[in-house]
Amino acid sequence: MAEDAILGFLQSNDEIADSHEFAASVGVGHTELENVIKSLKGFEIVDSKEITKDRWVLTDEGKSYAANGSPEVQFFLAIPPEGISRADLKVKLGAEIFEIGSKAAAKNKWVGFDKDLVTKKVGSVKDETKDLLKRIDGGEAVADKVINDLKRRKLITKYTWRGYSLRKGPKYVLKRKKAATDLTREHLQRGDWKDLEFKEYNLDAQVQPIQIGYMHPLLEVREAIQNIFLQMGFEEMPTNNFVESSFWNFDALFQPQQHPARDSHDTFFLKVPATTRQLPEDYVDKVKRVHEFGGYGSKGYGYDWKRDEAEKNLLRTHTTAVSTRMLYKLAQQQLFSPKRYYSIDRVFRNEAVDRTHLAEFHQIEGLICDRGLTLGDLLGVLEDFFSRLGMSKLRFKPAYNPYTEPSMEIFSYHDGLKKWVEVGNSGMFRPEMLLPMGLPEDVNVIAWGLSLERPTMILYGIDNIRDLFGPKVDFEIIKRSPMCRLGL
């Protein structure tokens, strides 16, 4: 209908000057007419020119004042001849009209306030605001000063009107044929293909984007770190136990049962199954003695060690629990052999989420178990490891860990945050932890751990860890990491 109306009108007229007026005259919506115009223009049947007009329209508040009067006039008219109290007038008008109207009416010197009584100071008033709003709503022009005042009061807003003017195009026809898009078997059989007009191929049209997979930044960095460990001769530890006992997670690491990290505010404890019974009894007795009485050059902690605490199940707080199991397994061998182990997997902490902390994150851990290792070996390995990762700006700070002595925190400079950020912890495992396992006295273990998220943030220039997960993830960052890279 809209197409026939346009083509029929242009047959005897030079121009459709206003598409909005034309749409109203033929009884169709302007959106429908606009779609037809775009289609006709694409086939060069008509030429169209976009036209825009700006006009001021009333806001919802402006419409209310145009219908019911401005707040100041409503305020004035609500005052009886004998006057009225503020409280009663506020109930009569409503809080919003009362507040706006009282200020404007007082400024115009229409009303007086005698203690709590509101009275009229003039006999009558003219509602100029209402009149101006009605004039603007009717399309009349008003002074710029008036427009600015009403705009400041948020009673009017600018509306940009968009429409089209139309003329005949180079391929104008009164009735266009629908172009065929396919040559079918039926066309050939009937022979009517000779009379068909075929739609031209648009060889410049955009094709559908190729669907490919992408690597998440965490997986990119994880793979890079895994390759570094393998290049350095490390063997991966099994990390398939998210649920761990407190014994392997804390006690075997010479971490006292009164340590704050073992509180429910820092650790997720399980309700079902709440405890474990599968612990190596001989080793449990040695760990109990070293906690209570010391040994191997240590005084211990001097408290009553409770097996019930050690049997509690939890979501592991670090992958060092896996390292403990691997070192214990290594100690059971008849002939000791040096080992280099690493792991990369999830750990869980009951922490508040902020820009640098999550309750669930990935921990990277590396350890070397060998004879005669020193702190210098640890520093050298850390420099080598992080330089391969592209993090050459390192600092080390002395720290305390229950299971390492000496201990060091590792810091790397974050160019995005413009400051040094802690990326890991490191140290040499204490004899109180290693010797109860059965490892030889001359065997030392150097180890370090770090989160996967923080190096990823540094390497990708991300300053908020929450941008790696959930609704804040920037897919453009992920799309810059395709799974398949094709080199020439």
C-alpha positions as CSV (number, residue, x, y, z in Angstrom):
1,M,0.0,0.0,0.0
2,A,2.7,2.5,1.0
3,E,4.8,1.7,-2.1
4,D,1.8,2.1,-4.5
5,A,0.9,5.4,-2.8
6,I,4.4,6.8,-3.2
7,L,4.8,5.8,-6.9
8,G,1.3,6.9,-7.7
9,F,1.8,10.3,-6.1
10,L,5.1,10.9,-7.9
11,Q,3.6,10.1,-11.3
12,S,1.6,13.3,-11.3
13,N,3.7,15.4,-8.8
14,D,7.3,16.4,-8.8
15,E,8.1,15.9,-5.1
16,I,6.9,14.5,-1.8
17,A,8.2,17.3,0.4
18,D,7.6,15.8,3.8
19,S,7.4,12.1,4.4
20,H,5.7,12.5,7.8
21,E,2.9,14.5,6.3
22,F,2.6,12.1,3.4
23,A,2.5,9.1,5.8
24,A,-0.4,10.7,7.8
25,S,-2.3,11.5,4.5
26,V,-2.2,7.9,3.3
27,G,-2.8,6.4,6.7
28,V,0.4,4.4,7.3
29,G,3.0,4.6,10.0
30,H,6.2,6.6,9.2
31,T,8.4,3.6,10.1
32,E,6.7,1.5,7.5
33,L,6.9,4.3,4.9
34,E,10.6,4.8,5.7
35,N,11.4,1.1,5.0
36,V,9.6,1.4,1.7
37,I,11.6,4.5,0.8
38,K,14.9,2.8,1.6
39,S,13.9,-0.1,-0.6
40,L,12.8,2.1,-3.5
41,K,16.0,4.2,-3.3
42,G,18.1,1.0,-3.3
43,F,16.7,0.1,-6.8
44,E,17.0,3.8,-7.9
45,I,13.3,4.0,-8.4
46,V,13.2,7.2,-6.2
47,D,15.7,9.7,-5.0
48,S,15.4,10.5,-1.3
49,K,16.9,13.3,0.8
50,E,17.0,13.2,4.5
51,I,15.7,16.3,6.2
52,T,15.9,17.1,9.9
53,K,14.1,19.7,12.1
54,D,14.6,20.5,15.7
55,R,11.7,21.4,17.9
56,W,11.1,21.8,21.6
57,V,8.6,19.4,23.2
58,L,7.3,19.2,26.8
59,T,8.7,16.7,29.3
60,D,6.3,14.8,31.5
61,E,6.6,17.4,34.2
62,G,6.0,20.1,31.6
63,K,2.9,18.4,30.3
64,S,1.6,18.2,33.9
65,Y,2.1,22.0,34.4
66,A,0.5,22.8,31.0
67,A,-2.6,20.9,32.1
68,N,-2.8,21.7,35.8
69,G,-0.9,25.0,36.1
70,S,2.6,25.8,37.3
71,P,3.5,24.9,40.9
72,E,3.6,28.6,41.9
73,V,0.1,29.3,40.6
74,Q,-1.2,26.0,42.1
75,F,0.4,27.1,45.4
76,F,-1.3,30.6,45.2
77,L,-4.7,29.2,44.2
78,A,-4.7,26.7,47.1
79,I,-4.5,29.5,49.7
80,P,-8.0,30.4,51.0
81,P,-8.8,34.1,51.8
82,E,-8.2,33.6,55.5
83,G,-4.9,31.9,55.0
84,I,-3.7,28.4,55.7
85,S,-1.0,26.7,57.8
86,R,2.1,25.3,56.1
87,A,1.3,21.8,57.2
88,D,-2.2,21.8,55.9
89,L,-1.1,23.4,52.6
90,K,1.6,20.8,52.2
91,V,-1.0,18.0,52.6
92,K,-3.3,19.7,50.2
93,L,-0.8,20.2,47.4
94,G,1.7,17.3,48.0
95,A,5.3,17.7,49.1
96,E,6.8,18.3,45.6
97,I,4.4,21.0,44.4
98,F,4.5,22.6,47.8
99,E,8.3,22.9,47.9
100,I,8.6,24.2,44.3
101,G,5.6,26.4,44.4
102,S,6.4,28.1,47.8
103,K,9.8,29.2,46.6
104,A,8.6,30.6,43.3
105,A,5.5,32.3,44.8
106,A,7.6,33.9,47.5
107,K,10.1,35.1,44.9
108,N,7.3,36.7,42.9
109,K,6.0,38.3,46.2
110,W,2.5,36.7,45.7
111,V,2.3,35.3,49.2
112,G,3.4,36.0,52.8
113,F,4.5,33.8,55.6
114,D,3.5,34.9,59.1
115,K,5.0,32.4,61.5
116,D,3.2,29.2,60.4
117,L,0.4,30.9,58.4
118,V,0.5,31.3,54.6
119,T,-1.5,34.2,53.2
120,K,-2.0,35.9,49.8
121,K,-0.4,39.3,49.2
122,V,-2.1,40.0,45.8
123,G,-5.6,39.5,44.5
124,S,-4.9,37.4,41.4
125,V,-1.9,36.1,39.3
126,K,-1.4,35.2,35.7
127,D,0.1,31.7,34.9
128,E,2.7,32.8,32.4
129,T,4.6,29.4,32.7
130,K,1.4,27.5,31.7
131,D,0.8,29.8,28.8
132,L,4.3,29.5,27.5
133,L,4.3,25.7,27.7
134,K,1.0,25.6,25.8
135,R,2.5,27.8,23.1
136,I,5.6,25.6,22.7
137,D,3.4,22.5,22.6
138,G,1.4,24.1,19.8
139,G,4.6,24.7,17.8
140,E,4.8,28.5,18.3
141,A,8.2,30.2,18.5
142,V,9.2,31.9,21.8
143,A,12.2,33.9,22.9
144,D,15.5,32.2,23.5
145,K,15.5,33.5,27.1
146,V,12.2,31.7,27.8
147,I,13.5,28.5,26.2
148,N,16.7,28.6,28.3
149,D,14.6,29.1,31.5
150,L,12.2,26.3,30.8
151,K,15.0,24.0,29.7
152,R,16.8,24.7,33.0
153,R,13.7,23.8,34.9
154,K,13.6,20.5,32.8
155,L,10.1,21.4,31.5
156,I,11.1,21.1,27.8
157,T,13.6,19.0,25.9
158,K,14.8,19.2,22.3
159,Y,13.4,16.7,19.8
160,T,15.1,16.1,16.5
161,W,12.5,15.3,13.8
162,R,13.8,13.2,10.9
163,G,12.1,12.7,7.6
164,Y,12.6,12.5,3.8
165,S,11.8,14.4,0.7
166,L,11.3,12.3,-2.4
167,R,11.6,12.7,-6.2
168,K,11.5,10.3,-9.1
169,G,14.7,8.3,-9.6
170,P,16.4,7.3,-12.8
171,K,14.6,3.9,-12.9
172,Y,11.2,5.2,-11.8
173,V,8.2,3.0,-12.7
174,L,4.6,3.2,-11.7
175,K,4.6,-0.5,-10.7
176,R,7.9,-2.3,-10.1
177,K,8.4,-5.9,-10.8
178,K,9.7,-8.0,-8.0
179,A,13.2,-9.1,-9.0
180,A,13.9,-12.8,-8.9
181,T,16.8,-14.0,-6.8
182,D,17.0,-17.6,-8.1
183,L,16.6,-19.4,-11.4
184,T,14.6,-22.4,-10.5
185,R,13.7,-25.7,-12.2
186,E,10.1,-24.5,-12.5
187,H,11.2,-21.3,-14.4
188,L,13.0,-23.4,-16.9
189,Q,10.1,-25.8,-17.4
190,R,7.6,-23.0,-17.9
191,G,9.9,-20.9,-20.0
192,D,9.0,-17.7,-18.1
193,W,12.7,-17.1,-17.1
194,K,13.0,-15.0,-20.3
195,D,10.6,-12.4,-18.9
196,L,12.1,-12.3,-15.4
197,E,14.2,-9.5,-14.0
198,F,16.9,-11.0,-11.8
199,K,18.4,-9.2,-8.8
200,E,22.0,-8.2,-9.3
201,Y,24.6,-9.9,-7.1
202,N,26.2,-7.5,-4.6
203,L,29.8,-8.6,-4.7
204,D,30.7,-6.0,-2.1
205,A,28.3,-7.3,0.6
206,Q,29.9,-8.3,3.9
207,V,30.1,-12.1,4.4
208,Q,29.3,-13.8,7.7
209,P,32.4,-13.6,10.0
210,I,34.3,-16.8,10.3
211,Q,33.6,-18.6,13.5
212,I,36.8,-19.5,15.3
213,G,37.7,-20.4,18.8
214,Y,39.6,-18.1,21.1
215,M,41.9,-18.6,24.1
216,H,41.1,-16.9,27.4
217,P,44.0,-14.8,28.7
218,L,44.3,-17.1,31.7
219,L,44.6,-20.2,29.4
220,E,47.2,-18.3,27.3
221,V,49.4,-17.5,30.4
222,R,48.8,-21.0,31.9
223,E,50.1,-22.6,28.7
224,A,53.1,-20.3,28.6
225,I,53.9,-21.1,32.3
226,Q,53.4,-24.8,31.7
227,N,55.9,-24.7,28.8
228,I,58.4,-22.8,30.9
229,F,58.2,-25.4,33.6
230,L,58.7,-28.2,31.1
231,Q,61.6,-26.4,29.5
232,M,63.2,-26.2,32.9
233,G,62.8,-29.9,33.5
234,F,59.9,-29.9,35.8
235,E,57.3,-32.8,36.2
236,E,53.6,-32.0,36.7
237,M,52.0,-33.0,40.0
238,P,48.4,-34.5,40.1
239,T,46.0,-31.8,41.3
240,N,42.7,-33.5,40.9
241,N,41.7,-33.2,44.6
242,F,39.9,-29.9,45.2
243,V,38.7,-31.4,48.6
244,E,41.6,-31.9,51.0
245,S,42.0,-32.8,54.6
246,S,43.3,-30.3,57.1
247,F,46.1,-32.7,57.8
248,W,47.7,-32.4,54.3
249,N,46.6,-28.8,53.9
250,F,47.9,-27.5,57.2
251,D,49.3,-30.0,59.8
252,A,51.8,-31.7,57.5
253,L,53.1,-28.2,56.6
254,F,54.0,-27.5,60.2
255,Q,51.1,-25.0,60.4
256,P,49.7,-24.9,64.0
257,Q,46.1,-25.6,64.6
258,Q,45.6,-22.2,66.1
259,H,46.8,-20.4,63.0
260,P,44.3,-17.7,61.7
261,A,44.3,-19.3,58.2
262,R,42.5,-22.3,59.7
263,D,39.5,-20.2,60.7
264,S,36.2,-20.4,58.8
265,H,36.6,-16.8,57.9
266,D,39.6,-17.7,55.7
267,T,38.8,-21.3,54.7
268,F,35.8,-23.1,53.2
269,F,35.1,-26.2,55.4
270,L,32.9,-29.0,54.1
271,K,29.7,-30.2,55.9
272,V,29.4,-33.5,53.9
273,P,31.7,-35.3,54.2
274,A,33.0,-33.3,57.1
275,T,36.0,-35.5,58.0
276,T,38.4,-38.0,56.6
277,R,39.8,-41.2,58.1
278,Q,42.4,-42.0,55.4
279,L,45.6,-40.8,57.0
280,P,49.0,-42.6,57.2
281,E,49.2,-43.4,60.9
282,D,53.0,-43.5,61.4
283,Y,53.4,-40.2,59.7
284,V,50.4,-38.7,61.7
285,D,52.2,-39.6,64.9
286,K,55.4,-37.9,63.8
287,V,53.6,-34.8,62.8
288,K,51.7,-34.8,66.2
289,R,55.0,-35.1,68.1
290,V,56.8,-32.3,66.2
291,H,53.8,-30.0,66.7
292,E,53.6,-30.7,70.5
293,F,57.2,-31.2,71.5
294,G,59.3,-30.2,68.5
295,G,62.3,-32.2,67.2
296,Y,64.9,-31.9,64.4
297,G,66.3,-28.8,66.0
298,S,62.8,-27.3,66.7
299,K,61.0,-26.5,69.9
300,G,57.6,-27.2,68.3
301,Y,54.5,-25.2,69.3
302,G,53.9,-26.7,72.8
303,Y,50.2,-27.3,72.5
304,D,47.8,-30.2,72.6
305,W,47.5,-31.3,69.0
306,K,44.0,-32.6,68.1
307,R,43.4,-35.2,65.5
308,D,39.8,-34.0,65.1
309,E,41.1,-30.8,63.7
310,A,43.4,-32.6,61.3
311,E,40.6,-34.8,60.0
312,K,38.4,-31.8,58.9
313,N,37.7,-31.7,55.2
314,L,38.0,-28.4,53.3
315,L,38.4,-26.8,49.9
316,R,42.2,-26.6,49.6
317,T,43.6,-23.2,50.3
318,H,46.8,-23.8,48.3
319,T,48.3,-26.5,46.0
320,T,51.1,-26.9,48.6
321,A,48.9,-29.6,50.0
322,V,49.6,-31.5,46.8
323,S,53.4,-30.8,47.2
324,T,53.2,-32.3,50.7
325,R,51.7,-35.5,49.4
326,M,54.3,-35.7,46.6
327,L,57.2,-35.2,49.0
328,Y,55.9,-37.8,51.4
329,K,55.5,-40.2,48.5
330,L,59.1,-39.4,47.4
331,A,60.4,-40.0,51.0
332,Q,58.9,-43.5,51.0
333,Q,61.3,-44.6,48.2
334,Q,64.2,-46.7,49.3
335,L,66.7,-44.8,47.2
336,F,66.2,-41.0,47.1
337,S,66.2,-39.3,43.6
338,P,66.1,-35.5,43.1
339,K,62.8,-34.2,41.7
340,R,61.4,-31.0,40.1
341,Y,57.7,-30.7,40.5
342,Y,55.1,-28.1,39.4
343,S,51.3,-27.7,39.4
344,I,48.8,-25.2,38.1
345,D,45.2,-25.5,39.4
346,R,42.4,-24.0,41.4
347,V,42.5,-23.1,45.1
348,F,39.8,-21.5,47.4
349,R,40.0,-18.8,50.0
350,N,37.1,-17.3,52.0
351,E,38.1,-13.8,51.0
352,A,36.2,-10.6,50.2
353,V,36.2,-9.9,46.4
354,D,38.0,-6.7,45.3
355,R,40.1,-5.6,42.4
356,T,43.0,-7.9,43.4
357,H,41.3,-10.8,45.2
358,L,38.9,-13.5,44.4
359,A,37.4,-16.3,46.5
360,E,38.5,-18.8,43.8
361,F,41.6,-18.5,41.8
362,H,44.5,-20.5,40.3
363,Q,47.8,-21.2,42.1
364,I,51.1,-21.9,40.3
365,E,53.6,-23.9,42.4
366,G,57.1,-25.1,41.7
367,L,59.5,-27.0,43.9
368,I,62.9,-28.6,43.6
369,C,63.9,-31.4,46.0
370,D,67.6,-32.1,46.0
371,R,70.7,-32.3,48.2
372,G,72.7,-29.2,49.2
373,L,70.2,-26.6,47.9
374,T,70.6,-23.0,49.2
375,L,68.8,-19.7,49.2
376,G,71.0,-18.6,46.3
377,D,69.6,-21.5,44.3
378,L,66.1,-20.3,45.0
379,L,66.9,-16.7,43.9
380,G,68.5,-18.0,40.7
381,V,65.6,-20.2,39.8
382,L,63.1,-17.4,40.5
383,E,65.0,-15.0,38.3
384,D,65.1,-17.6,35.5
385,F,61.5,-18.5,35.8
386,F,60.0,-15.0,35.8
387,S,62.4,-13.7,33.1
388,R,61.1,-16.5,30.8
389,L,57.6,-15.2,31.6
390,G,58.5,-11.7,30.6
391,M,58.5,-10.2,34.1
392,S,62.1,-9.0,34.6
393,K,61.4,-6.3,37.2
394,L,61.5,-8.3,40.4
395,R,61.9,-7.5,44.1
396,F,62.2,-9.8,47.1
397,K,61.1,-9.1,50.6
398,P,61.7,-11.2,53.8
399,A,58.5,-12.8,55.0
400,Y,57.2,-15.5,57.5
401,N,55.6,-18.8,56.6
402,P,55.0,-21.6,59.1
403,Y,56.6,-24.2,56.7
404,T,59.5,-22.2,55.1
405,E,62.6,-20.6,56.5
406,P,63.9,-18.4,55.1
407,S,60.8,-17.1,53.3
408,M,60.5,-14.3,50.7
409,E,57.6,-12.5,49.1
410,I,58.0,-11.8,45.3
411,F,57.0,-8.5,43.8
412,S,56.8,-7.4,40.2
413,Y,56.2,-3.9,38.8
414,H,52.8,-3.4,37.2
415,D,53.0,-0.8,34.5
416,G,49.2,-0.3,34.5
417,L,48.8,0.2,38.2
418,K,52.2,2.1,38.3
419,K,53.3,0.3,41.4
420,W,54.9,-2.9,42.7
421,V,52.4,-5.8,43.0
422,E,53.0,-9.0,45.1
423,V,52.9,-11.9,42.7
424,G,54.1,-14.8,44.8
425,N,55.7,-16.3,47.9
426,S,58.7,-18.5,48.2
427,G,61.1,-20.1,50.6
428,M,63.0,-23.3,51.7
429,F,60.9,-25.9,53.5
430,R,61.7,-26.3,57.2
431,P,63.3,-29.5,58.5
432,E,60.3,-29.9,60.9
433,M,58.2,-30.5,57.8
434,L,60.6,-32.6,55.7
435,L,62.3,-34.9,58.2
436,P,59.1,-36.4,59.7
437,M,58.3,-37.5,56.2
438,G,61.5,-39.6,56.1
439,L,63.6,-37.5,53.6
440,P,67.4,-37.7,54.2
441,E,68.8,-34.9,56.4
442,D,71.0,-33.4,53.6
443,V,68.0,-33.0,51.3
444,N,66.5,-29.5,51.0
445,V,63.4,-28.3,49.1
446,I,63.1,-24.8,47.6
447,A,59.6,-23.8,46.5
448,W,57.6,-20.9,45.3
449,G,53.9,-20.2,44.6
450,L,52.0,-17.5,42.8
451,S,48.5,-16.9,41.4
452,L,47.8,-17.3,37.7
453,E,45.6,-14.2,37.7
454,R,48.1,-11.6,38.8
455,P,50.8,-12.4,36.2
456,T,48.0,-12.4,33.6
457,M,46.9,-8.9,34.8
458,I,50.4,-7.6,34.5
459,L,51.1,-9.2,31.0
460,Y,47.7,-8.0,29.6
461,G,47.7,-4.6,31.3
462,I,44.5,-5.4,33.3
463,D,44.1,-3.4,36.6
464,N,41.0,-5.2,38.0
465,I,41.0,-9.0,38.5
466,R,37.2,-9.1,38.1
467,D,37.8,-8.1,34.4
468,L,39.0,-11.7,33.9
469,F,35.7,-13.3,35.0
470,G,32.0,-12.8,34.8
471,P,30.0,-10.0,33.1
472,K,32.9,-7.5,33.0
473,V,35.1,-9.6,30.7
474,D,36.2,-7.7,27.6
475,F,35.6,-10.1,24.7
476,E,37.9,-8.0,22.5
477,I,40.8,-9.1,24.7
478,I,39.8,-12.7,24.3
479,K,39.3,-12.3,20.5
480,R,42.9,-11.1,20.2
481,S,44.0,-14.6,21.3
482,P,42.7,-17.1,18.6
483,M,43.3,-20.8,19.3
484,C,44.8,-21.4,15.9
485,R,47.5,-19.1,14.6
486,L,48.5,-19.4,11.0
487,G,52.0,-18.3,10.1
488,L,53.2,-17.5,6.6
